[in-house]
Amino acid sequence: MSTLQRRTYRDRLRRPPRLVVLTVAMLSVALAGCSTDDAADPAIDLLFSPEPTATQSAAPSATPTPAGLPDFPEDCGDLVAATDVAAALAVPLPGDTTFVFADALPDIGRVARVTCGYGVGTGRGPGPAVEITVNDYESPEAAQSRVDITLQAATERGNEVNEQGVGEYEGWVISDRRDVSLVVEAGERNLVVTMKRRLVDAAAEPVVLADIAAQALGVPTPTVEPPQP
């Protein structure tokens, strides 16, 4: 079990967030993947990642790795290889892979962030078909605060939210009409895996997301039962 005690989703929402809650409009921008300067509005940092403009961006500087987790990735192959993402989807994933590194945001305790996009330019709309974002923070409390804010904002926006742990870590699936994301809290690290809807059957979405997240977190691939209709 994680050193952070498991809590129900409702318990998380009852705890007052440590930072200002996202507005509905901000989360809409975050989930839509529109280009915005997250340094100016760091509250959207968990689910938002900038539009990738190149296959490779500046390499991350050395980042301390939370205990029990893989080293902070220096490229997408270190995180999850594109072939492994395609294998989890069990469908072809053409297009490019992009890598974006974001600097620290001391105001929210973020040490560094890396975002990998897979299947960019596949004709499935703007942005990647699958995106994985790793956020490392100064403390588990700082990381937890970002998750609390995200869950609160998703609920206020009317998104569907369901608990979905990955190994010993707590996680939540957040869904809207365009995307479905798995947000995982792993001590000082938060992981977000986002996938466009209709890449796989709706019932398989949590299974695929949990599989990809498990690979990114270095935990055994989970067996996830799809939700009953």
C-alpha positions in Angstrom: 0.0 0.0 0.0 1.1 3.5 -0.6 2.2 5.7 2.3 -0.8 7.8 1.5 -3.9 6.3 2.9 -6.5 5.4 0.3 -9.5 7.7 0.3 -12.8 7.5 -1.5 -13.5 10.0 -4.2 -16.1 11.6 -2.1 -13.6 11.9 0.8 -11.3 13.7 -1.5 -14.0 16.2 -2.5 -14.9 16.9 1.2 -11.4 17.9 2.0 -10.9 21.7 1.3 -8.4 22.2 -1.5 -5.1 23.7 -0.6 -5.1 26.0 -3.7 -7.8 27.9 -5.5 -10.2 25.6 -7.4 -10.2 25.7 -11.1 -13.0 27.5 -12.8 -15.2 25.6 -15.2 -13.9 27.5 -18.1 -10.2 26.8 -17.2 -10.8 23.1 -17.0 -12.6 23.2 -20.3 -9.5 24.7 -21.9 -7.4 22.1 -20.1 -9.4 19.1 -21.3 -9.7 20.5 -24.8 -6.0 20.7 -25.1 -5.9 24.3 -26.3 -2.7 26.2 -26.3 -2.2 28.3 -23.1 0.7 29.5 -21.0 0.4 27.2 -18.0 3.0 29.2 -16.1 0.6 32.2 -16.1 -2.2 29.9 -14.8 -0.5 27.0 -13.0 -3.8 25.7 -11.6 -4.4 23.9 -14.9 -1.1 22.2 -14.9 -2.3 18.7 -14.0 -4.5 17.9 -17.0 -3.2 20.5 -19.4 -0.2 20.1 -21.6 1.0 22.6 -24.3 0.5 21.9 -28.0 3.7 20.1 -29.1 5.6 22.1 -31.7 8.5 19.7 -32.3 9.3 16.1 -32.0 11.9 16.9 -29.3 12.2 19.8 -26.9 14.9 20.7 -24.4 16.1 17.8 -22.3 15.1 17.8 -18.6 17.7 18.6 -16.0 18.4 16.0 -13.3 15.4 15.5 -11.2 15.3 13.5 -7.9 13.1 10.4 -8.4 10.5 9.6 -5.7 11.2 6.3 -4.0 9.8 3.2 -5.7 9.2 5.0 -9.0 11.1 4.9 -12.3 13.6 7.6 -13.0 12.2 10.9 -14.3 12.0 10.3 -18.1 14.4 12.0 -20.4 12.5 10.9 -23.5 9.3 9.1 -24.4 11.1 5.8 -24.7 12.0 6.1 -21.0 8.3 6.7 -20.2 6.3 4.3 -22.5 7.5 3.3 -25.9 5.1 4.1 -28.8 5.0 0.4 -29.7 3.8 -0.4 -26.1 1.1 2.3 -26.3 -0.1 0.7 -29.6 0.0 -2.7 -28.0 -2.2 -1.5 -25.1 -4.7 -0.1 -27.5 -4.6 -3.2 -29.7 -5.1 -0.9 -32.7 -2.6 0.6 -35.1 -1.2 4.0 -33.9 0.3 5.8 -36.9 1.6 9.4 -36.6 4.4 11.1 -34.8 5.6 11.0 -31.1 6.3 14.3 -29.5 8.2 15.1 -26.3 7.8 18.4 -24.3 9.6 19.2 -21.1 8.3 22.0 -18.8 10.4 23.7 -16.2 9.7 23.9 -12.4 6.8 25.9 -11.1 7.8 26.8 -7.5 4.5 28.5 -6.7 2.7 25.1 -6.8 5.7 23.0 -5.7 6.2 21.4 -9.2 9.8 20.3 -9.8 9.4 19.3 -13.5 6.9 18.0 -16.0 7.3 15.9 -19.1 4.5 15.3 -21.7 4.7 12.6 -24.4 2.1 12.6 -27.3 1.6 9.5 -29.3 -0.2 9.3 -32.7 0.1 13.0 -33.5 -1.2 13.9 -36.9 -3.4 10.8 -37.4 -6.4 12.8 -38.5 -8.3 12.2 -35.3 -8.5 15.9 -34.5 -5.9 18.2 -33.0 -3.3 16.9 -30.6 -2.2 13.4 -30.0 -4.4 10.3 -29.9 -2.8 9.3 -26.5 -0.9 11.6 -24.2 1.1 10.8 -21.0 2.1 13.6 -18.6 4.4 13.1 -15.6 4.5 15.8 -12.9 7.0 15.6 -10.1 6.5 17.7 -7.0 8.5 18.8 -3.9 6.3 16.7 -1.6 3.4 14.3 -1.6 1.2 17.0 -0.2 1.9 19.3 -3.1 1.1 16.5 -5.6 -2.0 15.6 -3.7 -3.2 19.2 -3.8 -3.1 19.2 -7.6 -5.2 16.0 -7.7 -7.7 17.5 -5.3 -8.1 20.6 -7.4 -8.5 18.6 -10.6 -11.2 16.3 -9.1 -13.1 19.2 -7.6 -13.0 21.1 -11.0 -14.1 18.0 -12.9 -17.1 17.5 -10.6 -18.1 21.1 -10.9 -17.9 20.9 -14.6 -20.1 17.8 -14.7 -17.5 15.3 -16.0 -18.0 11.7 -15.2 -15.4 10.7 -12.5 -14.8 7.1 -11.4 -12.2 5.7 -9.0 -9.5 3.5 -10.8 -6.4 2.6 -8.8 -3.2 1.4 -10.5 -1.3 -1.0 -8.3 -0.8 0.5 -4.9 -1.6 4.0 -6.2 -4.9 5.9 -6.1 -6.4 6.9 -9.5 -9.5 8.4 -11.1 -10.9 8.2 -14.6 -12.3 11.6 -15.8 -14.4 11.5 -18.9 -16.1 13.9 -21.3 -17.4 13.7 -24.8 -13.9 14.1 -26.4 -11.4 12.6 -24.1 -11.0 10.2 -21.2 -8.1 10.6 -18.7 -6.7 8.6 -15.8 -5.2 10.7 -13.1 -2.9 8.8 -10.7 -1.5 10.0 -7.5 1.9 8.3 -6.7 3.5 10.1 -3.7 5.5 13.0 -5.1 4.6 12.1 -8.6 1.3 12.6 -10.5 0.6 10.8 -13.8 -2.1 11.7 -16.3 -2.9 9.4 -19.3 -5.4 10.9 -21.7 -6.9 9.2 -24.7 -9.3 10.4 -27.4 -12.7 8.8 -27.2 -13.6 6.0 -29.7 -10.0 4.8 -30.0 -11.2 1.7 -28.2 -14.7 0.6 -27.0 -15.9 2.6 -24.1 -15.9 -0.4 -21.8 -12.2 -1.0 -22.6 -11.1 2.6 -21.9 -10.3 2.1 -18.2 -8.5 -1.1 -18.9 -6.3 0.5 -21.6 -5.6 3.6 -19.5 -4.6 1.5 -16.4 -2.4 -0.6 -18.6 -0.5 2.4 -20.0 -0.3 4.0 -16.5 1.1 0.9 -15.0 3.9 0.8 -17.6 4.7 4.5 -16.9 4.8 3.9 -13.1 6.8 0.7 -13.3 4.1 -1.5 -11.6 2.8 -4.9 -12.7 0.2 -4.5 -15.4 -3.2 -4.5 -13.6 -6.2 -6.7 -14.3 -9.1 -4.3 -14.6 -12.7 -5.4 -15.0 -14.7 -3.1 -17.3 -17.6 -1.4 -15.6 -20.9 -3.3 -15.9 -23.5 -1.6 -18.2 
